[in-house]
Amino acid sequence: MTSYAVLLVLGIVWAKSVGDSPWRFVAMALPVPATIGVVWAVATYLREADEFQTKSVVESLAVAFGGGSLTTFTYGLMQFVGAPPLNWTFAWVVYALWWVVGAAVVRRRYR
């Protein structure tokens, strides 16, 4: 997630510096490998984890899906009545933050 955040900032800065050049698309694709890395890491972890660890991760992802969906859907509704539009890249951050919340809830539950 840290690499995603760093690459996102670098991509935005680079894209703004190149203007209308085709390089702006390359710049904005910088965070994509980091997101692929997160998916790969989670999938690898789930294959290698024991049953309890797998259950805990899946439960935290379920909380993340529910909370992230509720958050993004609600904000989308608020945009109909004047809330400022947000870039889609914030959706990943919203789901990641909810994943942290989900992990904390699951950890507390199974203490």
N, C-alpha and C positions, 0 to 999 in steps of 0.2 A: 504494500500500500504506500509505503514511503517512496519507493521508486516511481510509482504512478504519479504521486503528487509532485515530485521533483520534475519528472519528464513533462507533466502537463504544464507547469510553469515555464519550463524551458521552451516547450513547443509554442506557447502563446507569445512569449517574448520574441522568439525567432520568426514566427508568422507575421507579427506586427512589423518586424524590421525589414522583411522582404516585400511588403506591399502586395501588389497584384501578381507577383511572380508565381509560377507553378510550384515553386519550392514551399509555398505556404501550406500546400496539402501534405507534403512530406513532414513539415514541421508539426502539423496538428496530428499526424499519425504516430508521433513519438511515444505517447503513452500506451499505445495498443499492445506492444510486447509485454509491458508490465501487467496489463489486465489478463492477457493470456497466461502469463506466469502465475498469477493468483489462482486462476481456474485450474491450471495444471497442478499446482502445489496442493490445493484442496483435494482434487481427485486422487492424487498420489497418496496423500495422508489417509483418505478414507479407505483406500485399498489395503494399506498396511496397518491400520489401527485395529485395536481389538473391538469387540462388540459395544462395550460401554463408551469408548471414545467415539466410535462411529455414531452411536445414538446421540451423544452430546452435541456433536457437530451438526448433525441433521436437525436436531431440535433448535439449535441456535440459528441455523439457516432458515428454518420455518418462521421463527420470530422475525428475522431480518426481512423475509419476503412479505410477511403480513404488515409489519411496521413500515417498511419502505414503500410498499404499494399504497397503504393508507396515506402516508405523508405526501407522496407524489401526486396521487389522485386528488387529495384535498387541495393541494396548492394549485393544481390544474383547474379545479373548480373556482378557486379564488381569482384566477386570472380572468375569468369571465366577467368579474365585477370590479376589475381595476388593479389587481395585484400585478406588479411588474413581471414581465416575462423573464424566465431564467433559462440559461443555456442547458441543454440536455446533459452535458458532462457532469452537472451537479447530481444527476440521478445516481450515478455510481457512488458518489460520496455519501448520499443519503442511505443507500442500501448498506454500505460498509459501516456506517455509524450504527445502524440498526443491528448489524451483525455483532458488533461489540456489545451492544445492549443485550442481545440474545445470549451471547456467551456468558455474560455476567449473571443473567437470570438462571441459566442452566447450571452454572457453577454453584450458585447459591442454593439451588434446589437440591443438588446432589451432595451437599456437604456432609 
